[in-house]
Amino acid sequence: MKLAIGCDHVGIELKPSIVEFLEALGHSVQDFGTKSNSRVNYPDYAQAVAEAVVSKNCDLGILICGTGVGISIAANKVKGIRAVVCSDPYSAKLSKEHNNTNILAFGSRVVGPELAKMITQEWLEAEFEGGRHKKRVDQISQLENL
């Protein structure tokens, strides 16, 4: 799978361990930045990753900021994105199974590297269940056209 990853200056220390983890699992990773700890604006990186996912240049995306909240909100402004911020593996798994999320976000000030890897793995291994959940995901997609 080809994964897009991006972060702001707060997420820069966590990102390399996630990239290494993803590559060890056999995934290809495209890094959309940032690449330094100089202050940046997270919406820029949320947009870049979201556009890579929507255009299908990447299968899924991962975003990191201080809490995961701001960067996920920004990503969700891109039509076709269902980004979720997760601080635990169970929520990450269910977000994929029930909501067919296509971007995972977490906060480097909230989770450490090992927990972030567990969250990522659960999310990547989960599959959308469809069925009753498909109708709800379709309703979410309709909201983008209001």
C-alpha positions as CSV (number, residue, x, y, z in Angstrom):
1,M,0.0,0.0,0.0
2,K,1.2,3.6,-0.7
3,L,0.7,5.9,2.3
4,A,0.9,9.6,2.5
5,I,2.3,11.1,5.7
6,G,2.5,14.7,6.9
7,C,3.0,16.7,10.1
8,D,3.6,20.1,11.5
9,H,6.6,21.2,13.5
10,V,5.2,19.6,16.7
11,G,4.8,16.2,15.0
12,I,8.3,16.2,13.4
13,E,9.9,14.0,16.2
14,L,7.2,11.3,16.0
15,K,7.0,11.1,12.2
16,P,10.3,9.2,11.5
17,S,9.4,6.3,13.8
18,I,6.0,6.0,12.1
19,V,7.6,6.1,8.6
20,E,10.1,3.4,9.7
21,F,7.3,1.3,11.1
22,L,5.2,1.6,8.0
23,E,8.1,0.7,5.8
24,A,8.9,-2.3,8.0
25,L,5.4,-3.5,7.4
26,G,6.1,-3.3,3.6
27,H,4.3,-0.1,2.8
28,S,5.6,2.6,0.5
29,V,5.5,6.1,2.2
30,Q,5.4,9.5,0.6
31,D,6.4,12.2,3.0
32,F,4.7,15.5,2.4
33,G,6.6,17.3,5.2
34,T,7.3,19.2,7.2
35,K,11.0,18.2,7.4
36,S,12.2,20.6,10.1
37,N,11.1,21.8,13.5
38,S,10.7,25.4,12.2
39,R,7.2,26.7,13.0
40,V,4.7,25.9,10.1
41,N,0.9,25.9,9.7
42,Y,-0.6,22.4,9.9
43,P,-3.4,23.1,7.3
44,D,-0.8,23.1,4.6
45,Y,0.3,19.5,5.4
46,A,-3.3,18.4,6.0
47,Q,-4.2,19.6,2.5
48,A,-1.3,18.0,0.8
49,V,-1.9,14.6,2.3
50,A,-5.7,14.8,1.8
51,E,-5.2,15.7,-1.9
52,A,-2.9,12.8,-2.3
53,V,-5.5,10.5,-0.9
54,V,-8.5,11.9,-2.8
55,S,-6.6,11.8,-6.1
56,K,-5.6,8.2,-5.4
57,N,-1.9,9.0,-5.7
58,C,-1.8,7.4,-2.2
59,D,-4.2,4.8,-0.7
60,L,-4.4,6.3,2.8
61,G,-2.9,9.1,4.8
62,I,-1.5,9.7,8.3
63,L,-1.2,13.1,9.9
64,I,0.5,14.3,13.1
65,C,0.4,17.5,15.0
66,G,0.3,18.3,18.7
67,T,-3.1,16.8,19.5
68,G,-4.2,15.5,16.0
69,V,-7.3,17.6,16.3
70,G,-6.4,20.7,14.2
71,I,-4.7,18.7,11.4
72,S,-7.7,16.3,11.2
73,I,-10.2,19.2,11.1
74,A,-8.2,20.7,8.2
75,A,-8.0,17.4,6.3
76,N,-11.8,16.9,6.7
77,K,-12.4,20.1,4.7
78,V,-11.1,18.4,1.6
79,K,-14.1,16.7,-0.2
80,G,-13.8,12.9,0.0
81,I,-11.8,12.8,3.2
82,R,-12.9,11.1,6.4
83,A,-10.1,11.8,8.8
84,V,-10.2,10.6,12.4
85,V,-8.0,11.6,15.3
86,C,-7.3,8.6,17.6
87,S,-5.5,8.2,20.8
88,D,-6.3,4.5,21.2
89,P,-6.2,1.4,18.9
90,Y,-9.8,0.4,19.4
91,S,-11.2,3.7,18.1
92,A,-8.8,3.6,15.2
93,K,-10.0,0.1,14.3
94,L,-13.7,1.0,14.5
95,S,-13.2,4.2,12.6
96,K,-12.1,2.1,9.6
97,E,-14.7,-0.6,10.1
98,H,-17.7,1.7,10.6
99,N,-16.7,5.0,9.0
100,N,-14.3,3.9,6.3
101,T,-11.8,6.6,7.4
102,N,-9.1,7.3,4.9
103,I,-6.8,9.5,7.0
104,L,-5.6,8.7,10.6
105,A,-4.4,11.5,12.8
106,F,-2.8,11.5,16.2
107,G,-1.0,13.9,18.5
108,S,2.6,13.8,19.3
109,R,1.8,15.5,22.7
110,V,-0.9,12.8,23.4
111,V,0.6,9.5,22.3
112,G,4.2,8.2,22.3
113,P,5.8,6.2,19.5
114,E,4.8,2.8,20.6
115,L,1.2,3.6,21.1
116,A,1.2,5.5,17.8
117,K,2.4,2.3,16.1
118,M,-0.3,0.2,17.8
119,I,-3.0,2.7,16.7
120,T,-1.6,2.8,13.2
121,Q,-1.4,-1.0,12.9
122,E,-5.0,-1.5,14.1
123,W,-6.2,1.1,11.6
124,L,-4.3,-0.3,8.7
125,E,-5.5,-3.9,9.4
126,A,-9.1,-3.0,9.8
127,E,-11.5,-3.2,6.8
128,F,-14.7,-1.3,6.1
129,E,-17.6,-3.5,7.0
130,G,-20.1,-1.9,4.6
131,G,-23.6,-3.0,5.2
132,R,-25.5,-0.7,7.6
133,H,-22.4,1.5,7.9
134,K,-22.3,2.2,4.1
135,K,-25.6,4.1,4.3
136,R,-24.2,6.3,7.0
137,V,-20.9,6.9,5.2
138,D,-22.9,7.8,2.1
139,Q,-24.9,10.3,4.2
140,I,-21.7,11.9,5.4
141,S,-20.5,12.2,1.8
142,Q,-23.8,14.0,0.9
143,L,-23.1,16.6,3.5
144,E,-20.1,17.7,1.5
145,N,-22.5,18.9,-1.2
146,L,-24.5,21.2,1.0
